[in-house]
């Protein structure tokens, strides 16, 4: 009888132990560590502007003539322009600094007081772009051209022949401005400014002036003094800088 119980118990264990083996699971491995957060940074844009004296001027002037005969209108305009160019060279302007910037011929249909159309006119407009490299002579050069027959002065503006020296100073000011901004923001956040980890030229160098003196349609008497002034020109730059924070 005892033998039969032992055999029965062994049969039950034989059925139960494989089931336990099938349901047993290995221990769960520990989760991998979280990646370390990337370094903190701050990006700012700084701007800087410096001022300098212009060292050259560009004047756009020429002739604007009309005639009922196209050939005669063109002939008169060509003769007048030849006189103007000779006067410019005599006033000290190099031939390489004189170029045609605008030339146009068109028909005009004038109307009389009674509203009736008059004879068709042909207008010739020939404009030069003249670079004057001595800003003290701008007035005298313009006066000489007008005395020689130029009856159209479209624009006068002053420039800096080589703005790179001012551009470098403008970039230095822009970088200093960017660092000052970053230091203030870092201090507000309770942090310290670290090294520069990124740098780019934000907008390039932009020369501009506080207004450009213009001389439009100056029909004047000979040898007049034309009041023009160069004032100051500004060169502006901006930079974008990324700093580390610690």
Secondary structure, 3 states (H helix, E strand, C coil): CHHHHHHHHHHHHHHHHHHHHHHCCCCCCCCCCCCCCCCCEEEEEEEEEEEEECCEEEEEEEEEEEECCHHHHHHHHHHHHHHHHHHHHHCCCCHHHEEEEEEEEEEEEEECCCCCEEEEEEEEEEEEEEEECCHHHHHHHHHHHHHHCCCEEEEEEEECCCCHHHHHHHHHHHHHHHHHHHHHHHHHCCCCEEEEEEEEECCCCEEEECCCCCCCCCCCCCCCCCCCCCCEEEEEEEEEEEEEEC
